[in-house]
Amino acid sequence: MASALARRARGSAAVLWGAARGFASVGSDIVSVAPGVSLQKARSWDEGVATKFSTTPLKDIFYGKKVVIFGLPGAYTGVCSQAHVPSYKNNIDKLKAKGIDSVICVAVNDPYVLNGWAEKLQAKDAIEFYGDFDGSFHKSLDLEIDLSAALLGRRSHRWSAFIDDGKIKSFNVEEAPSDFKVSSAEVILDQI
């Protein structure tokens, strides 16, 4: 197994997946790393029907924009609901002040579950939520993890990234899905 590069971010170890892994790394173009992958914007079932279950190509999400994206194991789970999403919701003004165009949350869930969760967290106005219903985005980034022991199946590691015009500028991955040390809004703010 290829080794990961580590660096310090606000006193916590941030894992930067290295180019030796053959997947996403700092300096990579995120669209090229996940060719042909699209995400599904959070929405109600009726909105899905009305849009003919449309998806959003990664190029439309990342090119020509400054984006902060964070991924998490799943909607309605502990750390995700209690800490990860709130850290971005509570820092949205600071992120926008640094020139960030979009703050995105992505999870291996369908867009309807993510829509309900975003509404419950009252975060839909601040954060864009996207589903990766089949895990193809996370698989392309080498961020897939088997959480069957927690009855979640194949999911995503907990992570965050700052992306400028498609280029990954910083990429932070937690060592364990329950960790919340390097993927918070506070850490990414220092990296922009």
N, C-alpha and C positions, 0 to 999 in steps of 0.2 A: 504494500500500500504506500502510495506517495505521501511524503510528509507535508504537513501544513506549515505555513509561515506564521509566526506569532509576533505580535507587537503590543505595546502598551497603549491603552486608551483610558485616560482618567483613572489610572491606577489599577485597571482590570485588564486581564489578558484578552485581547481581541484576536480571534482566529481569522486569518486571511487565507482562503484556499489558494494554494500556489498553482502556478502555471503547469507544474509537473503533474498535477491531477488531470490535466487535459480538459478542464471545464472552466467555469467562470473564475476570473481573478482580477485584481486591480489592473486597470488598463485595457481589459477586454471590452468588446462591444457586446452588450447583453443580448441584442437581437441576433447577432451572428452565433452566439453560444447556444441559443434556443431557436434554431431555424424552423419556420413554419408553425411556431406555437402562437396561440391566441389565448387570451383570458376572457372571462365572462364577467361583465360589470354587474355588481349586486343590483337586484331588482325583484319586483313581485312576479308571481307566476303570470298574471295578466300582462305585465309589461314584457315579459319574455315572449308570450304568444304574439303580442302586437309587433314586436321587433323580429319575429320569425326566428327567435332564439339566436340572435346575432352574437358574434364574439368580436373582441377587439384585438387586432394584430399588435404585437409588441412595438412595432415601429411607430404606431400611432400613440402609444403610451409614452415612449422614451425619446424619440428623435425631436430635436429642436426645443427641448425642455430641460429644466433642472428638476430632478425627481428624487425624493426620498421614498424608498420602499422598504417595508418590513414584512417578513413572513413569519408565520406562527403555526403551531401544530393543528389548531382547529378552533372554530367558533364555539362559544359557550364553555370553554375549558378554563380552569383556574387562573393560572398566571396570565393567560391571554386576555381574559376579561378584567381581572383585578389590577394588572400592572402594565402590560405591554401596550394595549390600545390607549388606556388613559394617559400614558406618558406622552404619546403623540398628540392626543386631543388637547392636553393641557399645555403643550408647547407649540401649538400651531402658529400662533402669532410670531414667535421667535424664529420659526422655520421660514415663514413667509418674509420676515424682515431680512433674512439672509438670501432672498431671491429665489426661494424654492417655489416652483410653479404648482407641483402636485405632491401630496403625501398619500401614499398608497399602502393599503394593507392587503396582503394576498395569503390565502390559505387553501389547502386541499379540501374544499367544500364546494357544494353547488352554490350558484349565485343567489338562490332563494333563501337558503339558510343564512348566508352572509348578510343579506338584506334585513332579515328579521333581527339578527344579532346587532348589526349596526344601529338599527332603530332603537333596540333595547338599551344600548350603550349611549344613545343620543350623540353619536359620533359621525353620522352620515353627512352632515353639513361641513365638517372639517376635513374628513378623511375619505378618500375614494376606496371602496372595497371591491376586490376582484376575486372571483373564484377560479381555482385551478382544478376543475372537477375531476379530471383524470390523473392529476399529478405530473403531467408532461413538462410543465414549466420547471418545477422543482427537480424532476429527474434530470432535465437538461443541465441544470446548474449544479448537479451532484449534491443536492440538498434533501433528497428523499431519505426518510428514516422509517423503519418498521416499528410502530407503536402498538402492535397487536396485544402485547401484555397489558396495555391500558384499554383494550377493546376499541382502539382507534384505527387499526390497520395501517396502511402505508400513508404517511403524512409528510410534513415538512419539518426540518430543523427550525429552531427559532433563530432569526437572523435579521440584519438590516443592511442597507446599502445607500450610498449617495451616488446618483448617476447623472452625468452632465452630457446631454446630447447623445445618449446611448452608451457612453463610455463609463465604466465602473471606476469611480474615484476612491471609494472606500467600501469595504465589504467585511462585515462582522458576523461571526457565527458563534452561537453559544455552544459550550461543550456538551451540555445535556438539555433536553427539551424543557426541563423544569427550571433551568438557570435563567436569570435575568440580570446579567452583569455587563454585557457588551452591546446589546441590541436596542437599548433604550434611545429615546429622543435626545436625552441629555448627552449621551456619547456621540451621536451623529452630529449634533449641533457643533461640537468641538472639531469635527472633521470637515466641515463645510468651509 
